[in-house]
Amino acid sequence: MKLTLYYAPMTCALVPYVTLTEAGAEFEVQNVNTRSGGNRTPEFLALNPKHKVPVLLIDGEPLTENVAIQIWIARRFPAARLLPAEPGAEIKAISLMAWCASAIHPHLTPNARPQNYCDLPGSEESVKRAANKLLNEDFTLADALLAGREWFFEHFTAPDAYFFWCFRRAISFKVDVSGFRNCVAHFEHMRERPSVKKVLAYEKQVQDAFARAA
């Protein structure tokens, strides 16, 4: 089986990079420069007409959307325990990833592209404030879920990788996260995992290569 991950720095393609690494999977990486329109080329759009990363190519067949990709990785590599074994906990883990995808992630995006949400001149800061209010609600809920825990479940699972990306992206946007100490502790635990160290080092290499090519 040949796996190829289409990846771009700072994007949520970090999530399957982490889980594939945790699973011990052999995979190739195709870097996509989204800043220069690499996600809108005919070649990329043939894989994903939604012009988004990640895309996981499985023996030439593209799989998109992080929740689906995470579930596929967890089922293909069960020994990695990327989802809880108990059925009720497994469903809750999938629900948590869906929350990251359908709520937290969209609440982050206005910080990067506020013009996608309102085209009134001078509205950018207002759009960001409204989105970050929703982010604060999200992180308040996550902070409660992480109270007294190192991970969302009894051990590291795929939702930890997805939430790590969400929280890291908020930090990159200068969102004040200092009040969410359980989320901050989770973030620090994640940064110590070899899989995360690997992808962050790789991200820096790709960013440097893109900068040189600009």
BELBELPE-V933569 format. One record per residue. N is the residue number from 1. D_CENTER is the distance of its C-alpha to the mean C-alpha in Angstrom with 1 decimal. Layout:
# BELBELPE-V933569
n: {N N}
d_center: {D_CENTER D_CENTER}
This chain:
# BELBELPE-V933569
n: {1 2 3 4 5 6 7 8 9 10 11 12 13 14 15 16 17 18 19 20 21 22 23 24 25 26 27 28 29 30 31 32 33 34 35 36 37 38 39 40 41 42 43 44 45 46 47 48 49 50 51 52 53 54 55 56 57 58 59 60 61 62 63 64 65 66 67 68 69 70 71 72 73 74 75 76 77 78 79 80 81 82 83 84 85 86 87 88 89 90 91 92 93 94 95 96 97 98 99 100 101 102 103 104 105 106 107 108 109 110 111 112 113 114 115 116 117 118 119 120 121 122 123 124 125 126 127 128 129 130 131 132 133 134 135 136 137 138 139 140 141 142 143 144 145 146 147 148 149 150 151 152 153 154 155 156 157 158 159 160 161 162 163 164 165 166 167 168 169 170 171 172 173 174 175 176 177 178 179 180 181 182 183 184 185 186 187 188 189 190 191 192 193 194 195 196 197 198 199 200 201 202 203 204 205 206 207 208 209 210 211 212 213 214}
d_center: {24.1 22.3 18.5 17.0 13.4 13.2 10.9 11.0 10.8 8.6 6.5 3.1 5.8 5.4 4.3 7.6 9.3 9.3 10.6 12.9 14.2 14.8 16.6 18.8 18.2 19.8 17.8 18.3 15.9 16.8 15.7 15.5 16.7 15.5 17.7 20.7 20.0 19.0 16.9 20.1 22.5 24.6 23.2 19.6 20.5 22.5 19.4 17.3 19.5 16.7 16.0 12.2 9.9 9.0 12.4 13.7 17.4 19.4 23.0 22.7 21.3 18.0 15.4 12.8 10.4 7.5 9.9 12.7 11.3 10.5 13.9 15.5 14.5 15.7 18.9 19.6 19.4 20.8 22.1 18.7 18.6 14.9 16.2 19.2 22.5 24.3 23.8 23.6 20.9 19.0 19.2 18.0 14.9 14.2 15.1 12.7 9.7 11.6 12.0 8.4 8.4 12.0 12.6 10.4 8.2 11.7 13.2 11.3 12.3 16.0 15.7 15.0 17.2 19.6 22.1 20.1 21.0 24.6 27.0 29.6 30.6 29.6 27.1 24.0 24.3 25.2 22.1 19.9 22.0 21.7 17.9 17.8 20.3 18.1 15.3 18.0 18.9 15.4 15.4 19.0 18.2 15.5 18.0 20.7 18.7 18.3 21.9 23.8 20.9 18.9 16.3 15.7 18.1 20.9 18.8 15.3 13.4 10.2 9.5 9.8 7.0 4.6 7.0 7.3 4.4 6.1 9.3 9.1 8.7 11.5 13.5 13.3 14.8 17.5 17.0 19.4 17.6 20.7 21.9 19.2 20.4 18.9 15.4 16.5 18.0 14.9 13.0 16.1 16.3 12.9 14.0 17.0 15.6 16.8 13.7 11.7 14.9 15.1 11.8 12.6 16.1 15.2 13.2 16.4 18.6 17.0 17.1 20.7 21.6 20.5 22.5 25.5 25.4 25.4}
